[in-house]
């Protein structure tokens, strides 16, 4: 059986492939931030404030980075199970949605 070897020898083709694959994570990140913002505005802004400045007593102020020093898995568990006056979002938000919100929260720090 003859083995076929494929080589890309044109520098422009190699550069084009590299540009395409390196742009994917940035585009995916922008989509996840937009999704996180949408979910935050729908489910979280009522207590934590539109800009992350809490409007409800004992709700963390995300603009000051409160609780954002915790690792994402811990924060995700809090979102899933709820805490004090915060309702549980398990079954309401999917895993990816929760992590998108956490990514968005980290952009609120002042």
NORPE-V810582 format. One record per backbone hydrogen bond with DSSP energy under -1.0 kcal/mol. NH is the residue of the N-H (numbers start at 1). CO is the residue of the C=O. Records with the same first field share a line. If there is no record, write none. Layout:
BEGIN
NH = CO + CO
END
This chain:
BEGIN
14 = 10
15 = 11
16 = 12
17 = 13
18 = 14
19 = 15
20 = 16
21 = 17
22 = 18
23 = 19
27 = 23
28 = 24
29 = 25
30 = 26
31 = 27
32 = 28
33 = 29
34 = 30
35 = 31
36 = 32
37 = 33
38 = 34
39 = 35
40 = 36
41 = 37
42 = 38
43 = 39
44 = 40
45 = 40
47 = 44
48 = 44
49 = 45
52 = 49
55 = 47
56 = 47
59 = 56
62 = 52
63 = 52
66 = 61
68 = 65
70 = 67
75 = 71
76 = 72
77 = 73
78 = 74
79 = 75
80 = 76
81 = 77
82 = 78
83 = 86
86 = 83
89 = 79
90 = 80
92 = 89
93 = 89
98 = 94
99 = 95
100 = 96
101 = 97
102 = 98
103 = 99
104 = 100
105 = 101
106 = 102
107 = 104
108 = 105
110 = 63
END
